[in-house]
């Protein structure tokens, strides 16, 4: 207790030196507090976002593996294109998909079937393009290799269950009139978009006629049980129009939805129509996804197929700014601690030399060197503790606005780097889609930017007990490192030589 009291007196006696060291400690603790807050908040936000995700997975042909197999034994730049085409067009059957759904990691399994048809009996596809500009199948479809293209005025999708109608579950699509067909019904009933209904003057209860794209005499009647609206139809239509020439099946206004059982019944009775089955496995967590990847391999899934998750892919893209920010503040924290340690060590070296005579007097009157070292160490620890309290308080008050500013800056840089990597060159400014003519939010293609902004806005860089303890430990460690300089010097000093050599 006597040493603490004497240390406090020394601190008050040498106010200038104490204030200088205190200011440096405040700056260091403030910077450390901000850095730790951001890293902690980024980690918590990513963990929370991942825990709230209901992760799903799909099994599809592995293009890279197929390409390697097609090029095996061939000369560079040459490969068996027929093998590639056959493999890419060969999807797993429903029976095979259901077999993998028996994996322990799978919570539930649903599937859809997609087929392409033409309109008959006066049913016309909704299109904003003139006949002279493009046909209903789109210009890109005409140029696709045979066997890989699909044509038709309408896209008919059959759903295995209500769960598989993800657009309605998520709220992208909503029923405006009537109701969705019964789950698993075998009746030839459907729901159609409001744009298509208005374009053809259709209402709930009316019947539409569709036909095979290869045989117009092969027709089927579908009764309309509901009319739905798609909140993203306009944006999706513009994207597909720019890529594929517009109109026809590429327009979401021409998407007809019905039960899988009913659509499968139509395709089984058809001689010229077929469909593609896509299965989705509901896994829930990232750990379950990793388990599912291993389980399907053990169950015999060929290396030509791969397990992927659009949820995790989107999550990784969305969390990239947080990863960049956490990495940035990590390096910043190392620099701050390194520079802070050097400054405190240098200040303590000069302070110890200035107080050399004081050390000689104290040891000469009988104070042990260990107690003198404790005195000097107590002084630096007291000043550091006071600086941590002040710096931590300032950091707690400014952590949120500072972290938001840094996150915005890093997010913009990450977006520009991502765009540059995508194009293989730097843009020297704003990435494509960010021009003033297109508006501030025009870079948010497909709503991804809005989702990213919402994800980042949930980050709260507030100071908690963990951050405070980490900050205190880091700053006290610096104080101990700096104080060791005084301890080493004190233990080497000889009191008689100090007093006899005083200038």
JOQUIQUI-V956983 format. One record per residue. N is the residue number from 1. RES is the residue in three letters. PHI is phi in radians with two decimals (none if undefined). PSI is psi in radians with two decimals (none if undefined). Layout:
n: [N & N]
res: [RES & RES]
phi: [PHI & PHI]
psi: [PSI & PSI]
This chain:
n: [1 & 2 & 3 & 4 & 5 & 6 & 7 & 8 & 9 & 10 & 11 & 12 & 13 & 14 & 15 & 16 & 17 & 18 & 19 & 20 & 21 & 22 & 23 & 24 & 25 & 26 & 27 & 28 & 29 & 30 & 31 & 32 & 33 & 34 & 35 & 36 & 37 & 38 & 39 & 40 & 41 & 42 & 43 & 44 & 45 & 46 & 47 & 48 & 49 & 50 & 51 & 52 & 53 & 54 & 55 & 56 & 57 & 58 & 59 & 60 & 61 & 62 & 63 & 64 & 65 & 66 & 67 & 68 & 69 & 70 & 71 & 72 & 73 & 74 & 75 & 76 & 77 & 78 & 79 & 80 & 81 & 82 & 83 & 84 & 85 & 86 & 87 & 88 & 89 & 90 & 91 & 92 & 93 & 94 & 95 & 96 & 97 & 98 & 99 & 100 & 101 & 102 & 103 & 104 & 105 & 106 & 107 & 108 & 109 & 110 & 111 & 112 & 113 & 114 & 115 & 116 & 117 & 118 & 119 & 120 & 121 & 122 & 123 & 124 & 125 & 126 & 127 & 128 & 129 & 130 & 131 & 132 & 133 & 134 & 135 & 136 & 137 & 138 & 139 & 140 & 141 & 142 & 143 & 144 & 145 & 146 & 147 & 148 & 149 & 150 & 151 & 152 & 153 & 154 & 155 & 156 & 157 & 158 & 159 & 160 & 161 & 162 & 163 & 164 & 165 & 166 & 167 & 168 & 169 & 170 & 171 & 172 & 173 & 174 & 175 & 176 & 177 & 178 & 179 & 180 & 181 & 182 & 183 & 184 & 185 & 186 & 187 & 188 & 189 & 190 & 191 & 192 & 193 & 194 & 195 & 196 & 197 & 198 & 199 & 200 & 201 & 202 & 203 & 204 & 205 & 206 & 207 & 208 & 209 & 210 & 211 & 212 & 213 & 214 & 215 & 216 & 217 & 218 & 219 & 220 & 221 & 222 & 223 & 224 & 225 & 226 & 227 & 228 & 229 & 230 & 231 & 232 & 233 & 234 & 235 & 236 & 237 & 238 & 239 & 240 & 241 & 242 & 243 & 244 & 245 & 246 & 247 & 248 & 249 & 250 & 251 & 252 & 253 & 254 & 255 & 256 & 257 & 258 & 259 & 260 & 261 & 262 & 263 & 264 & 265 & 266 & 267 & 268 & 269 & 270 & 271 & 272 & 273 & 274 & 275 & 276 & 277 & 278 & 279 & 280 & 281 & 282 & 283 & 284 & 285 & 286 & 287 & 288 & 289 & 290 & 291 & 292 & 293 & 294 & 295 & 296 & 297 & 298 & 299 & 300 & 301 & 302 & 303 & 304 & 305 & 306 & 307 & 308 & 309 & 310 & 311 & 312 & 313 & 314 & 315 & 316 & 317 & 318 & 319 & 320 & 321 & 322 & 323 & 324 & 325 & 326 & 327 & 328 & 329 & 330 & 331 & 332 & 333 & 334 & 335 & 336 & 337 & 338 & 339 & 340 & 341 & 342 & 343 & 344 & 345 & 346 & 347 & 348 & 349 & 350 & 351 & 352 & 353 & 354 & 355 & 356 & 357 & 358 & 359 & 360 & 361 & 362 & 363 & 364 & 365 & 366 & 367 & 368 & 369 & 370 & 371 & 372 & 373 & 374 & 375 & 376 & 377 & 378 & 379 & 380 & 381 & 382 & 383 & 384 & 385 & 386 & 387 & 388 & 389 & 390 & 391 & 392 & 393 & 394 & 395 & 396 & 397 & 398 & 399 & 400 & 401 & 402 & 403 & 404 & 405 & 406 & 407 & 408 & 409 & 410 & 411 & 412 & 413 & 414 & 415 & 416 & 417 & 418 & 419 & 420 & 421 & 422 & 423 & 424 & 425 & 426 & 427 & 428 & 429 & 430 & 431 & 432 & 433 & 434 & 435 & 436 & 437 & 438 & 439 & 440 & 441 & 442 & 443 & 444 & 445 & 446 & 447 & 448 & 449 & 450 & 451 & 452 & 453 & 454 & 455 & 456 & 457 & 458 & 459 & 460 & 461 & 462 & 463 & 464 & 465 & 466 & 467 & 468 & 469 & 470 & 471 & 472 & 473 & 474 & 475 & 476 & 477 & 478 & 479 & 480 & 481 & 482 & 483 & 484 & 485 & 486 & 487 & 488 & 489 & 490 & 491 & 492 & 493 & 494 & 495 & 496 & 497 & 498 & 499 & 500 & 501 & 502 & 503]
res: [UNK & UNK & UNK & UNK & UNK & UNK & UNK & UNK & UNK & UNK & UNK & UNK & UNK & UNK & UNK & UNK & UNK & UNK & UNK & UNK & UNK & UNK & UNK & UNK & UNK & UNK & UNK & UNK & UNK & UNK & UNK & UNK & UNK & UNK & UNK & UNK & UNK & UNK & UNK & UNK & UNK & UNK & UNK & UNK & UNK & UNK & UNK & UNK & UNK & UNK & UNK & UNK & UNK & UNK & UNK & UNK & UNK & UNK & UNK & UNK & UNK & UNK & UNK & UNK & UNK & UNK & UNK & UNK & UNK & UNK & UNK & UNK & UNK & UNK & UNK & UNK & UNK & UNK & UNK & UNK & UNK & UNK & UNK & UNK & UNK & UNK & UNK & UNK & UNK & UNK & UNK & UNK & UNK & UNK & UNK & UNK & UNK & UNK & UNK & UNK & UNK & UNK & UNK & UNK & UNK & UNK & UNK & UNK & UNK & UNK & UNK & UNK & UNK & UNK & UNK & UNK & UNK & UNK & UNK & UNK & UNK & UNK & UNK & UNK & UNK & UNK & UNK & UNK & UNK & UNK & UNK & UNK & UNK & UNK & UNK & UNK & UNK & UNK & UNK & UNK & UNK & UNK & UNK & UNK & UNK & UNK & UNK & UNK & UNK & UNK & UNK & UNK & UNK & UNK & UNK & UNK & UNK & UNK & UNK & UNK & UNK & UNK & UNK & UNK & UNK & UNK & UNK & UNK & UNK & UNK & UNK & UNK & UNK & UNK & UNK & UNK & UNK & UNK & UNK & UNK & UNK & UNK & UNK & UNK & UNK & UNK & UNK & UNK & UNK & UNK & UNK & UNK & UNK & UNK & UNK & UNK & UNK & UNK & UNK & UNK & UNK & UNK & UNK & UNK & UNK & UNK & UNK & UNK & UNK & UNK & UNK & UNK & UNK & UNK & UNK & UNK & UNK & UNK & UNK & UNK & UNK & UNK & UNK & UNK & UNK & UNK & UNK & UNK & UNK & UNK & UNK & UNK & UNK & UNK & UNK & UNK & UNK & UNK & UNK & UNK & UNK & UNK & UNK & UNK & UNK & UNK & UNK & UNK & UNK & UNK & UNK & UNK & UNK & UNK & UNK & UNK & UNK & UNK & UNK & UNK & UNK & UNK & UNK & UNK & UNK & UNK & UNK & UNK & UNK & UNK & UNK & UNK & UNK & UNK & UNK & UNK & UNK & UNK & UNK & UNK & UNK & UNK & UNK & UNK & UNK & UNK & UNK & UNK & UNK & UNK & UNK & UNK & UNK & UNK & UNK & UNK & UNK & UNK & UNK & UNK & UNK & UNK & UNK & UNK & UNK & UNK & UNK & UNK & UNK & UNK & UNK & UNK & UNK & UNK & UNK & UNK & UNK & UNK & UNK & UNK & UNK & UNK & UNK & UNK & UNK & UNK & UNK & UNK & UNK & UNK & UNK & UNK & UNK & UNK & UNK & UNK & UNK & UNK & UNK & UNK & UNK & UNK & UNK & UNK & UNK & UNK & UNK & UNK & UNK & UNK & UNK & UNK & UNK & UNK & UNK & UNK & UNK & UNK & UNK & UNK & UNK & UNK & UNK & UNK & UNK & UNK & UNK & UNK & UNK & UNK & UNK & UNK & UNK & UNK & UNK & UNK & UNK & UNK & UNK & UNK & UNK & UNK & UNK & UNK & UNK & UNK & UNK & UNK & UNK & UNK & UNK & UNK & UNK & UNK & UNK & UNK & UNK & UNK & UNK & UNK & UNK & UNK & UNK & UNK & UNK & UNK & UNK & UNK & UNK & UNK & UNK & UNK & UNK & UNK & UNK & UNK & UNK & UNK & UNK & UNK & UNK & UNK & UNK & UNK & UNK & UNK & UNK & UNK & UNK & UNK & UNK & UNK & UNK & UNK & UNK & UNK & UNK & UNK & UNK & UNK & UNK & UNK & UNK & UNK & UNK & UNK & UNK & UNK & UNK & UNK & UNK & UNK & UNK & UNK & UNK & UNK & UNK & UNK & UNK & UNK & UNK & UNK & UNK & UNK & UNK & UNK & UNK & UNK & UNK & UNK & UNK & UNK & UNK & UNK & UNK & UNK & UNK & UNK & UNK & UNK & UNK & UNK & UNK & UNK & UNK & UNK & UNK & UNK & UNK & UNK & UNK & UNK & UNK & UNK & UNK & UNK & UNK & UNK & UNK & UNK & UNK & UNK & UNK]
phi: [none & -1.10 & -1.17 & -1.08 & -1.10 & -1.16 & -1.13 & -1.10 & -1.11 & -1.11 & -1.11 & -1.25 & -1.22 & -1.77 & -1.10 & -1.06 & -1.14 & -1.14 & -1.15 & -1.08 & -1.13 & -1.09 & -1.08 & -1.10 & -1.14 & -1.06 & -1.10 & -1.12 & -1.14 & -1.09 & -1.12 & -1.13 & -1.07 & -1.08 & -1.10 & -1.16 & -1.06 & -1.14 & -1.12 & -1.14 & -1.19 & -1.10 & -1.14 & -1.14 & -1.14 & -1.13 & -1.15 & -1.14 & -1.10 & -1.20 & -1.23 & -1.49 & -1.38 & -1.77 & -1.27 & -2.07 & -2.48 & -2.31 & -1.95 & -2.49 & -1.03 & -1.52 & -1.08 & -1.12 & -1.14 & -1.13 & -1.12 & -1.10 & -1.17 & -1.19 & -1.62 & -1.09 & 1.42 & -1.69 & -1.40 & -0.96 & 1.53 & -2.10 & -2.73 & -1.38 & -1.16 & -1.16 & -1.11 & -1.12 & -1.12 & -1.15 & -1.18 & -1.23 & -1.59 & -1.75 & -1.70 & -1.18 & -1.31 & -1.09 & -1.08 & -1.17 & -1.07 & -1.19 & -1.12 & -1.26 & -1.22 & -1.41 & -1.04 & -1.10 & -1.39 & -1.49 & -1.43 & -2.73 & -2.45 & -2.42 & -2.61 & -2.34 & -2.19 & -2.08 & -2.41 & -2.07 & -2.37 & -1.88 & -1.52 & -2.48 & 1.13 & 1.62 & -1.30 & -1.98 & -1.31 & -1.22 & -2.67 & -1.75 & -1.79 & -1.41 & -1.09 & -1.30 & -1.38 & -2.85 & -1.50 & -1.19 & -1.55 & 1.62 & -1.15 & -1.16 & -1.09 & -1.16 & -1.67 & -1.33 & -1.08 & -1.11 & 1.67 & -1.91 & -1.66 & -2.46 & -2.16 & 2.63 & -1.42 & -2.29 & -1.85 & -1.85 & -2.06 & -1.85 & -1.87 & -1.32 & -2.78 & -1.10 & -1.06 & -1.27 & -1.49 & -1.07 & -1.11 & -1.42 & -1.12 & -1.44 & 1.63 & -1.13 & -1.98 & -2.42 & -1.34 & -1.65 & -2.42 & 1.28 & -2.72 & -1.26 & -1.01 & -1.13 & -1.08 & 1.33 & -1.15 & -1.76 & -1.30 & -1.44 & -2.17 & -2.68 & -2.15 & -2.26 & -1.20 & -1.12 & -1.13 & -1.17 & -1.10 & -1.15 & -1.13 & -1.88 & 1.15 & -1.75 & -2.36 & -1.07 & 1.78 & -1.26 & -2.08 & -1.98 & -2.09 & -2.10 & -2.51 & -1.17 & -1.25 & -1.74 & -2.48 & -1.19 & -1.36 & -1.58 & -2.07 & -2.48 & -1.79 & -2.20 & -1.62 & -1.49 & -1.76 & -2.83 & -2.15 & -2.05 & -2.00 & -2.05 & -1.18 & -1.89 & -1.08 & -1.11 & -1.13 & -1.12 & -1.14 & -1.14 & -1.10 & -1.19 & -1.14 & -1.19 & -1.51 & -2.14 & 1.65 & 1.48 & 1.38 & 1.05 & -1.14 & -1.30 & -1.59 & -1.07 & -1.23 & -1.97 & -1.60 & -1.82 & -1.94 & -2.68 & -1.26 & -1.04 & -1.05 & -1.20 & -1.15 & -1.10 & -1.10 & -1.15 & -1.20 & -1.18 & -1.51 & -1.61 & -1.67 & -2.29 & -1.95 & -2.49 & -2.42 & -2.00 & -1.71 & -2.14 & -1.85 & -2.23 & -1.81 & -1.55 & -1.92 & 1.68 & -2.10 & -1.15 & -1.10 & -1.15 & -1.10 & -1.13 & -1.14 & -1.10 & -1.03 & -1.28 & -1.14 & -1.18 & -1.18 & -1.18 & -1.45 & 1.86 & -1.13 & -1.15 & -1.17 & -1.37 & -2.08 & -2.30 & -1.73 & -2.37 & -2.41 & -1.18 & -1.11 & -1.21 & -1.09 & -1.13 & -1.06 & -1.12 & -1.16 & -1.22 & -1.53 & -1.04 & -1.03 & -1.18 & -1.07 & -1.12 & -1.16 & -1.10 & -1.14 & -1.07 & -1.23 & -1.11 & -1.13 & -1.08 & -1.13 & -1.08 & -1.11 & -1.06 & -1.14 & -1.14 & -1.14 & -1.07 & -1.10 & -1.11 & -1.11 & -1.14 & -1.11 & -1.10 & -1.08 & -1.21 & -1.09 & -1.16 & -1.13 & -1.18 & -1.15 & -1.14 & -1.79 & -1.08 & -1.16 & -1.08 & -1.12 & -1.09 & -1.11 & -1.10 & -1.28 & -1.21 & -1.50 & 1.98 & -1.30 & -1.17 & -1.06 & -1.09 & -1.24 & -1.13 & -1.11 & -1.08 & -1.09 & -1.15 & -1.17 & -1.11 & -1.08 & -1.17 & -1.21 & -1.13 & -1.10 & -1.12 & -1.07 & -1.11 & -1.15 & -1.14 & -1.10 & -1.20 & -1.13 & -1.15 & -1.12 & -1.14 & -1.10 & -1.11 & -1.29 & -1.87 & -1.09 & -1.16 & -1.12 & -1.16 & -1.14 & -1.13 & -1.13 & -1.14 & -1.12 & -1.11 & -1.15 & -1.18 & -1.10 & -1.12 & -1.13 & -1.13 & -1.14 & -1.15 & -1.15 & -1.10 & -1.15 & -1.12 & -1.14 & -1.12 & -1.64 & 1.32 & -2.76 & -1.47 & -1.73 & 1.17 & 3.02 & -1.26 & -1.24 & -0.98 & 1.54 & -1.96 & -1.19 & -1.09 & -1.17 & -1.61 & 1.70 & -1.13 & -1.76 & -1.21 & -1.31 & -1.46 & -1.11 & 1.13 & 1.41 & -1.14 & -1.09 & -1.12 & -1.12 & -1.13 & -1.09 & -1.15 & -1.15 & -1.26 & -1.21 & -1.43 & -1.33 & -2.17 & -1.49 & -1.53 & -1.47 & -2.09 & -1.09 & -1.09 & -1.10 & -1.09 & -1.16 & -1.13 & -1.12 & -1.07 & -1.12 & -1.13 & -1.24 & -1.15 & -1.11 & -1.08 & -1.12 & -1.13 & -1.08 & -1.17 & -1.18 & -1.10 & -1.09 & -1.16 & -1.07 & -1.09 & -1.13 & -1.11 & -1.19 & -1.59 & -1.21 & -1.98 & -1.01 & -1.13 & -1.15 & -1.10 & -1.23 & -1.32 & -1.73 & -1.19 & -1.33]
psi: [-0.64 & -0.65 & -0.72 & -0.75 & -0.78 & -0.61 & -0.73 & -0.69 & -0.74 & -0.67 & -0.76 & -0.54 & -0.73 & 1.19 & -0.72 & -0.84 & -0.71 & -0.73 & -0.70 & -0.82 & -0.69 & -0.73 & -0.75 & -0.74 & -0.68 & -0.80 & -0.77 & -0.82 & -0.63 & -0.84 & -0.73 & -0.69 & -0.81 & -0.81 & -0.79 & -0.65 & -0.80 & -0.78 & -0.75 & -0.76 & -0.68 & -0.76 & -0.75 & -0.72 & -0.73 & -0.73 & -0.72 & -0.76 & -0.71 & -0.65 & -0.46 & -0.19 & 2.43 & 1.59 & 2.32 & 2.86 & 2.74 & 2.68 & 2.16 & 2.86 & 2.41 & 1.81 & -0.70 & -0.77 & -0.70 & -0.71 & -0.74 & -0.70 & -0.66 & -0.50 & -0.14 & 2.21 & -0.06 & 3.04 & 2.70 & 2.32 & -0.10 & 2.46 & 2.90 & 1.71 & -0.54 & -0.66 & -0.73 & -0.78 & -0.76 & -0.74 & -0.71 & -0.47 & -0.04 & 1.80 & 2.82 & 2.52 & 2.91 & -0.66 & -0.72 & -0.74 & -0.73 & -0.54 & -0.74 & -0.33 & -0.18 & -0.05 & 2.55 & -0.49 & -0.17 & 2.17 & -0.79 & 2.89 & 2.32 & 2.86 & 2.83 & 2.76 & 2.37 & 2.32 & 2.75 & 2.27 & 2.95 & 2.85 & 2.65 & 2.89 & 0.53 & -0.05 & 2.12 & 2.47 & 2.46 & 2.28 & 2.45 & 0.03 & 2.60 & 2.77 & -0.49 & -0.46 & -0.79 & 2.72 & 3.07 & -0.24 & -0.26 & 2.52 & -0.62 & -0.61 & -0.60 & -0.51 & -0.02 & 2.60 & 2.64 & 2.40 & -0.32 & -0.17 & 2.79 & 2.28 & 2.87 & 2.78 & -0.51 & 2.63 & 2.10 & 2.17 & 2.25 & 2.26 & 2.39 & -0.47 & 3.00 & -0.61 & -0.59 & -0.27 & 1.18 & -0.56 & -0.59 & -0.62 & -0.72 & -0.21 & 0.05 & -0.70 & 2.46 & 2.57 & 2.20 & -0.67 & 2.58 & -2.50 & 2.82 & 2.55 & 2.73 & 2.50 & 2.18 & 0.19 & 2.57 & 0.06 & 2.55 & 1.31 & 2.79 & 2.97 & 2.57 & 2.77 & 2.66 & -0.57 & -0.75 & -0.68 & -0.81 & -0.64 & -0.59 & 0.04 & 0.71 & 2.67 & 2.93 & 2.30 & -0.33 & 2.89 & 2.37 & 2.72 & 2.24 & 2.79 & 2.87 & 2.55 & -0.35 & -0.36 & 1.76 & -0.29 & -0.24 & 1.71 & 2.75 & 2.49 & 2.35 & 2.31 & 2.39 & 2.05 & -0.27 & 2.72 & 2.20 & 2.78 & 2.56 & 1.99 & -0.35 & 0.25 & -0.75 & -0.82 & -0.74 & -0.68 & -0.71 & -0.72 & -0.84 & -0.60 & -0.71 & -0.53 & -0.63 & 0.12 & -0.08 & 2.75 & 3.08 & -2.57 & -0.31 & -0.25 & 2.19 & -0.28 & -0.15 & 0.41 & 2.06 & 2.24 & 2.43 & 3.13 & 2.53 & -0.74 & -0.74 & -0.77 & -0.71 & -0.62 & -0.69 & -0.78 & -0.60 & -0.55 & -0.11 & 2.55 & -0.20 & -0.02 & 2.51 & 2.95 & 2.95 & 2.25 & 2.30 & 2.18 & 2.55 & 2.23 & 2.14 & 2.03 & -0.59 & -1.08 & 2.87 & -0.65 & -0.70 & -0.62 & -0.77 & -0.68 & -0.69 & -0.70 & -0.73 & -0.68 & -0.74 & -0.53 & -0.70 & -0.48 & -0.02 & 0.25 & 2.26 & 2.67 & -0.20 & -0.08 & 2.62 & 2.64 & 2.23 & 2.83 & 2.02 & -0.49 & -0.84 & -0.63 & -0.78 & -0.72 & -0.77 & -0.68 & -0.72 & -0.55 & -0.02 & -0.76 & -0.64 & -0.70 & -0.77 & -0.73 & -0.75 & -0.69 & -0.75 & -0.86 & -0.44 & -0.82 & -0.69 & -0.71 & -0.74 & -0.76 & -0.80 & -0.81 & -0.69 & -0.85 & -0.73 & -0.72 & -0.73 & -0.78 & -0.80 & -0.66 & -0.79 & -0.78 & -0.69 & -0.57 & -0.85 & -0.68 & -0.68 & -0.70 & -0.69 & -0.51 & 0.40 & -0.73 & -0.66 & -0.67 & -0.73 & -0.73 & -0.81 & -0.73 & -0.53 & -0.57 & 0.06 & -0.02 & 2.27 & 2.63 & -0.59 & -0.69 & -0.61 & -0.72 & -0.72 & -0.64 & -0.85 & -0.68 & -0.65 & -0.68 & -0.86 & -0.61 & -0.68 & -0.79 & -0.71 & -0.75 & -0.76 & -0.72 & -0.63 & -0.70 & -0.81 & -0.85 & -0.66 & -0.66 & -0.77 & -0.72 & -0.69 & -0.64 & -0.55 & 0.01 & -0.73 & -0.94 & -0.65 & -0.77 & -0.67 & -0.70 & -0.77 & -0.70 & -0.70 & -0.74 & -0.81 & -0.64 & -0.76 & -0.73 & -0.71 & -0.65 & -0.75 & -0.72 & -0.70 & -0.74 & -0.72 & -0.71 & -0.65 & -0.63 & -0.17 & 0.29 & 2.81 & 2.62 & -0.25 & 0.39 & -2.51 & 2.50 & 2.92 & 2.49 & 0.03 & 0.18 & 2.71 & -0.53 & -0.49 & -0.16 & 2.82 & -0.59 & 0.24 & -0.34 & -0.12 & 1.14 & 2.33 & 0.31 & 0.00 & -0.69 & -0.70 & -0.73 & -0.70 & -0.75 & -0.73 & -0.63 & -0.77 & -0.51 & -0.25 & -0.11 & 2.24 & 1.82 & 0.99 & 2.68 & 2.23 & -3.10 & -0.66 & -0.78 & -0.75 & -0.75 & -0.70 & -0.74 & -0.78 & -0.75 & -0.74 & -0.79 & -0.66 & -0.58 & -0.72 & -0.72 & -0.70 & -0.72 & -0.79 & -0.68 & -0.48 & -0.46 & -0.77 & -0.72 & -0.80 & -0.76 & -0.73 & -0.73 & -0.36 & -0.41 & 2.54 & 2.13 & -0.75 & -0.72 & -0.64 & -0.81 & -0.65 & -0.47 & 0.25 & 2.30 & none]
